[in-house]
Amino acid sequence: MSDEAADSIDEEPEADAPTEALETAYGCPVSDSLGQRVVHPERDTWLEMAASLYADGFNMCIDLTAVDYLTYAAPRHLPAEVGPQRFEVVIHLLALEERTRVRVRVQVDAADPVVSTLFDLYPGAENMEREVFDMFGIRFEHHPDMTRILMPEDWVGHPLRKDYAVGRIPVQFKTGAEL
């Protein structure tokens, strides 16, 4: 390994510096993450952007999840045009014919954790959206069945939120069980 290559490995990225958007697509800033295209739409326009991606051949939703950045101290690597929020909904879409992927990162405000559902475009996203609702409390507007999917219906709170109390799960035992 050359000295120049060794020096570049030891360099640390600037702390929390916004990244430059490489381009704009679908009216949104676009960045690159390890060779993958990342689109950063606004929450209010993300459904229209997703419809444009679908029309361009991104017809499979591979994954839909969320991230809670409440206690995250490392740089988020967002374009300068994108304001960081506590929550982020992350969607991975696949264009089967072109064999390409795109990641969509939508910032979601903690005071109003609601985004539009992708169910009409990607019916397979239904249970993934329910899981995000169940674990993070982010609601998907116009979802056909926005109910819990992993936790009991009477469960209080959302376990993957960073402010959810650790060790709060009570242990339940059956009494009088006969073998």
Beta strands, then each sheet from edge to edge (+ up, - down):
strand 1: 23-25
strand 2: 28-33
strand 3: 36-39
strand 4: 60-68
strand 5: 87-95
strand 6: 100-108
strand 7: 114-116
strand 8: 139-141
sheet 1: 1+ 2- 3+ 6+ 5- 4+
sheet 2: 7+ 8+
end
